[in-house]
Every structure is written in structure tokens, then in C-alpha cells.
Amino acid sequence: MGPGYINYWMHEALEHWTISEHEAKAVRELGASLGLLMKRRNEVEDARRRFTPAGSLAKFSRASLTEAQQGLFEATSSFFLMYYSALSALAGVAVRFRAELRDELGDPPHASNSKFLAWLKPAAAFKDHFEILTEARQFRAVLDHKASHQPYEWGTVVEAPNALVRVMLHGPANRAGGIPDGASFRPESNDEFPPDHAWVFVAPDEDVVLTVLAVQMNMIFGRINASRFREDSLGCQWVNRLGPHDPEDGYPVLAPVSGVLTNLETHQPKISAEDLAAIDAILAKYDRGTSSSDAAS
């Protein structure tokens, strides 16, 4: 997922729709938020590279490992805080175009990202991966809403199958034995945690989070496009200039609703024998040397 994806959908909405300035502002805010989220994703990847030795002889000191862990935690925290902002911006677009969306999905909620995700899910792209957006919201809540959760500590962990270093939060259960939404009970056999710590929460894959969130723009914009598209913009010659972080062959446009594609054949009208005879009688007056039967054959 790269900047070219945002550029395409920003152009589609701002240059091809009938759109008010108020609506355009919400669209621009979404584009800016997703752009910043991509930047934060790149920062997480850069921070993770510091765990990779420069060569077989390179050794990590305790100080350098601690510095790398701190850098990854800060980059991860920034990503998930920005994720929440980008999710809110997507909800802001949906609310401003609710008239185009309500018939199929109902009015989008405007005061809760949790309710917005529940509203979006029936129309979502990549449904098999959609739950990662909920996990990302839950991770951000534990990370940032300290007054609402038990205190946590953090560390880093290498998780299969991609063996990437990730930030992991862990902490004690509350007085009722509950753990944060999205967290898992820690393995009892693992004695590396403090004895009273009952749960762990590994940061969701930031690249998957970004991609699954960004493609939902396709699904929402596609529905809005059905009633806001300006036919006078059909001759647009704009070309999306892809950069080094975009795939060479560009991005697919997903169908916002299910349907069947068919091949259209040229229409061949059927003319009755009586009509052909009448046409021949008319053409005979002009002696064109052909009949309607010849022309229709």
C-alpha cells in the first residue's frame, strides 16, 4: 500500500463528484490521515530493521538492544494512535455522505469508532481480515487509555509465521479477573513475565492494518460514486503517477457491491416479412438497386 492508492481515490472524489466544500474537506482529511498512517507504517518498519545485524560478525550490546526496543515501541505507539485518527476520518466521510449510504447500510454512527466498524463490516472488503481493524482499535485503547485499564508493561517478541519483531503489552487482570478486550491470557508455563501478570497483547501487523483500512475507502467511495459522479468528467486525462512505494501495475478497483458481469452483444432487430415488403416498396421508388432483405441479411 503506497501513496498512489490515496492519490487515485482523492482524485476520483474531488474531481469527478458533485461535491460541496464541506464534503471535500472531509475527503481531504481522510487522504491526509491515511498518508500519515503510511508514514507511521514506514517508521515501524525502519525501527524493526535496527534488530537486524549488519553482518554475521555484528553483535548486539545490551544498550543497543534496549535502544532498538525503545525505538520500536515509540514507532508502534505512533502508528496505532494515527490509526485511530484515520479510522475517525473515514467515519467522518461516511457521515457526510450518509444520504448515499443509508439505503443499503443504514445511517453511519458518528460518535464511536467501535460502532462505526460494526456498521461497516457488512459492506467491507477483505472480510476474512476485517477483524484486524477491531484488534487494532482494542490495542490502541489499552495503549492510550491508561485510566480505563490496569497498568501495563511492554516488551518485544518475535512471532511466527513471519518472524517479525513486534511490541507486546502485558499486565495484571482487574479485580474481577478480567483482561482487556483483544488481549489473551498469557501461557502459564512462561515464567518470563511478572508473577501477577495475566494477559498479553501483541501489536497487530501494521501493514495489514493499513491495507485493510485503506481498501474500505474503495467500498465507501464506490457506493457514493453511484449518485455523485459527474458525467461531464468522463473525458478526464489524469494519470496516476506511481512512486517507489507503489506496485508497478497500479492498484485494482474493487466492486463495491456484488453483481454479475456479462458480455454485451450487438443488437440485431428482427423485422417481420410484412415490414420488409413495405420497406421494399418504398425503396423501389428510388431504384437503389438493393432491397431491404439484402440490407438486413
Solvent accessible surface area in square Angstrom, and as a share of the most:
residue,aa,sasa,rsa
1,M,44,0.20
2,G,0,0.00
3,P,65,0.41
4,G,1,0.01
5,Y,7,0.03
6,I,14,0.07
7,N,67,0.34
8,Y,67,0.26
9,W,10,0.04
10,M,25,0.11
11,H,28,0.12
12,E,25,0.11
13,A,0,0.00
14,L,46,0.23
15,E,93,0.42
16,H,17,0.08
17,W,4,0.01
18,T,85,0.49
19,I,43,0.22
20,S,55,0.35
21,E,122,0.55
22,H,118,0.53
23,E,22,0.10
24,A,5,0.04
25,K,117,0.50
26,A,5,0.04
27,V,0,0.00
28,R,114,0.42
29,E,88,0.39
30,L,1,0.01
31,G,7,0.07
32,A,62,0.48
33,S,13,0.09
34,L,2,0.01
35,G,31,0.29
36,L,76,0.38
37,L,0,0.00
38,M,8,0.03
39,K,109,0.46
40,R,57,0.21
41,R,16,0.06
42,N,43,0.22
43,E,62,0.28
44,V,2,0.01
45,E,48,0.22
46,D,79,0.41
47,A,10,0.08
48,R,25,0.09
49,R,146,0.53
50,R,115,0.42
51,F,29,0.12
52,T,95,0.55
53,P,72,0.45
54,A,112,0.87
55,G,36,0.34
56,S,110,0.71
57,L,162,0.81
58,A,46,0.35
59,K,176,0.75
60,F,90,0.37
61,S,63,0.41
62,R,180,0.66
63,A,76,0.59
64,S,43,0.28
65,L,50,0.25
66,T,68,0.40
67,E,101,0.45
68,A,2,0.02
69,Q,38,0.17
70,Q,77,0.34
71,G,17,0.17
72,L,0,0.00
73,F,31,0.13
74,E,96,0.43
75,A,14,0.11
76,T,8,0.05
77,S,19,0.12
78,S,43,0.28
79,F,0,0.00
80,F,2,0.01
81,L,76,0.38
82,M,27,0.12
83,Y,0,0.00
84,Y,59,0.23
85,S,52,0.33
86,A,0,0.00
87,L,0,0.00
88,S,49,0.32
89,A,17,0.14
90,L,1,0.01
91,A,9,0.07
92,G,16,0.15
93,V,0,0.00
94,A,0,0.00
95,V,26,0.15
96,R,95,0.35
97,F,0,0.00
98,R,106,0.39
99,A,64,0.49
100,E,44,0.20
101,L,2,0.01
102,R,99,0.36
103,D,140,0.72
104,E,102,0.46
105,L,33,0.17
106,G,30,0.29
107,D,84,0.43
108,P,8,0.05
109,P,31,0.20
110,H,151,0.68
111,A,92,0.71
112,S,35,0.23
113,N,12,0.06
114,S,50,0.32
115,K,134,0.57
116,F,1,0.00
117,L,5,0.02
118,A,71,0.55
119,W,26,0.09
120,L,1,0.00
121,K,83,0.35
122,P,92,0.58
123,A,7,0.06
124,A,7,0.05
125,A,8,0.06
126,F,96,0.40
127,K,104,0.44
128,D,141,0.73
129,H,104,0.46
130,F,3,0.01
131,E,81,0.36
132,I,26,0.13
133,L,0,0.00
134,T,31,0.18
135,E,73,0.33
136,A,0,0.00
137,R,46,0.17
138,Q,29,0.13
139,F,0,0.00
140,R,31,0.11
141,A,18,0.14
142,V,1,0.01
143,L,9,0.04
144,D,61,0.32
145,H,77,0.34
146,K,133,0.56
147,A,112,0.86
148,S,86,0.55
149,H,49,0.22
150,Q,67,0.30
151,P,104,0.65
152,Y,41,0.15
153,E,90,0.40
154,W,76,0.27
155,G,17,0.17
156,T,33,0.19
157,V,43,0.24
158,V,92,0.53
159,E,70,0.31
160,A,89,0.69
161,P,136,0.85
162,N,74,0.38
163,A,65,0.51
164,L,62,0.31
165,V,22,0.13
166,R,13,0.05
167,V,1,0.01
168,M,24,0.11
169,L,0,0.00
170,H,17,0.07
171,G,0,0.00
172,P,26,0.16
173,A,25,0.19
174,N,71,0.36
175,R,253,0.92
176,A,99,0.77
177,G,41,0.39
178,G,30,0.29
179,I,42,0.21
180,P,15,0.09
181,D,106,0.55
182,G,40,0.38
183,A,17,0.13
184,S,65,0.42
185,F,136,0.57
186,R,40,0.15
187,P,74,0.47
188,E,170,0.76
189,S,108,0.69
190,N,49,0.25
191,D,130,0.67
192,E,155,0.69
193,F,26,0.11
194,P,43,0.27
195,P,132,0.83
196,D,95,0.49
197,H,13,0.06
198,A,29,0.22
199,W,0,0.00
200,V,19,0.11
201,F,11,0.05
202,V,33,0.19
203,A,6,0.05
204,P,12,0.08
205,D,33,0.17
206,E,9,0.04
207,D,55,0.28
208,V,51,0.29
209,V,0,0.00
210,L,0,0.00
211,T,37,0.21
212,V,3,0.02
213,L,2,0.01
214,A,0,0.00
215,V,9,0.05
216,Q,0,0.00
217,M,0,0.00
218,N,1,0.00
219,M,15,0.07
220,I,2,0.01
221,F,0,0.00
222,G,16,0.15
223,R,29,0.11
224,I,0,0.00
225,N,42,0.22
226,A,93,0.72
227,S,79,0.51
228,R,45,0.16
229,F,65,0.27
230,R,78,0.28
231,E,138,0.62
232,D,115,0.60
233,S,12,0.08
234,L,131,0.65
235,G,58,0.56
236,C,56,0.34
237,Q,158,0.70
238,W,104,0.36
239,V,100,0.58
240,N,36,0.18
241,R,202,0.74
242,L,65,0.32
243,G,33,0.32
244,P,136,0.86
245,H,115,0.51
246,D,15,0.08
247,P,53,0.33
248,E,174,0.78
249,D,135,0.70
250,G,16,0.16
251,Y,49,0.19
252,P,98,0.62
253,V,89,0.51
254,L,47,0.23
255,A,75,0.58
256,P,34,0.22
257,V,80,0.46
258,S,115,0.74
259,G,72,0.70
260,V,134,0.77
261,L,181,0.90
262,T,102,0.60
263,N,147,0.76
264,L,170,0.84
265,E,160,0.72
266,T,116,0.67
267,H,149,0.66
268,Q,140,0.62
269,P,88,0.55
270,K,204,0.86
271,I,76,0.39
272,S,55,0.35
273,A,77,0.60
274,E,131,0.59
275,D,76,0.40
276,L,38,0.19
277,A,62,0.48
278,A,54,0.42
279,I,64,0.32
280,D,43,0.22
281,A,62,0.48
282,I,98,0.50
283,L,40,0.20
284,A,73,0.57
285,K,161,0.68
286,Y,139,0.53
287,D,124,0.64
288,R,166,0.61
289,G,77,0.74
290,T,70,0.41
291,S,32,0.21
292,S,9,0.06
293,S,53,0.34
294,D,90,0.46
295,A,82,0.63
296,A,66,0.51
297,S,126,0.81
